[in-house]
């Protein structure tokens, strides 16, 4: 009867420093992509808000009602200030 030979078990041979470096590089790529996506999202948000405010002001002006136009301009001014503050804070976080 043939004797079964147990397979030789090699020690766990992994270059942990190389693996750590690859993971670090991957994390940096993911972070850069997230920042880029965040900036694109902020640009899109800002453009959308500006377009909406422009439309609402034009619609209010077309009514020929002075108080309504003034109200729309005031509302647009407040929303613009809040949006600019939000965008500025968000961009600072993405740096």
C-alpha positions in Angstrom: 0.0 0.0 0.0 1.3 3.4 -0.9 1.9 5.9 1.8 0.2 9.3 1.4 2.5 12.2 1.6 1.1 15.2 3.3 1.5 18.4 1.2 4.1 20.8 2.4 2.6 23.9 3.9 4.4 27.0 3.0 4.4 29.9 5.4 2.1 32.8 4.8 4.3 34.8 2.5 2.7 38.2 1.7 4.4 41.5 1.3 2.3 43.6 3.7 4.1 46.8 2.9 3.4 46.4 -0.8 -0.2 45.6 -0.1 -0.5 48.6 2.2 0.9 50.8 -0.5 -1.5 49.5 -3.1 -4.5 50.1 -0.8 -3.2 53.6 0.0 -3.0 54.4 -3.7 -6.5 53.0 -4.3 -7.8 55.1 -1.5 -6.2 58.3 -2.9 -7.8 57.5 -6.3 -11.2 57.0 -4.8 -10.9 60.2 -2.8 -9.9 62.2 -5.9 -12.8 60.8 -7.8 -15.2 61.6 -5.0 -13.9 65.2 -4.8 -14.3 65.6 -8.6 -17.8 64.2 -8.5 -18.6 66.5 -5.6 -17.4 69.6 -7.4 -19.4 68.6 -10.5 -22.5 68.1 -8.4 -22.0 71.5 -6.8 -21.6 73.2 -10.2 -24.8 71.5 -11.4 -26.7 72.5 -8.3 -25.5 76.1 -8.6 -26.5 76.3 -12.2 -29.9 74.8 -11.6 -30.7 77.2 -8.7 -29.5 80.2 -10.8 -31.7 79.1 -13.8 -34.7 78.6 -11.5 -34.2 82.0 -9.9 -33.8 83.7 -13.3 -37.0 82.0 -14.6 -39.0 83.1 -11.5 -37.8 86.7 -11.8 -38.7 86.8 -15.5 -42.1 85.3 -14.8 -42.7 87.8 -12.0 -41.7 90.7 -14.2 -44.0 89.5 -17.0 -47.0 89.9 -14.7 -46.5 93.7 -14.6 -47.4 93.7 -10.9 -44.8 95.8 -9.1 -45.1 94.3 -5.7 -44.9 90.8 -7.1 -41.8 91.6 -9.0 -40.2 93.1 -5.9 -41.1 90.1 -3.9 -39.6 87.7 -6.5 -36.4 89.8 -6.5 -36.2 89.8 -2.7 -36.7 86.0 -2.6 -34.1 85.5 -5.3 -31.6 87.6 -3.4 -32.1 85.6 -0.2 -31.9 82.3 -2.0 -28.8 83.4 -3.9 -27.0 84.4 -0.7 -27.9 81.1 1.0 -26.9 79.1 -2.0 -23.6 80.9 -2.3 -22.8 80.3 1.3 -23.7 76.6 1.0 -21.6 76.2 -2.2 -18.6 78.0 -0.6 -18.8 75.8 2.5 -19.1 72.6 0.5 -16.2 73.5 -1.8 -14.0 74.2 1.3 -14.9 70.7 2.6 -13.9 69.2 -0.8 -10.4 70.7 -0.8 
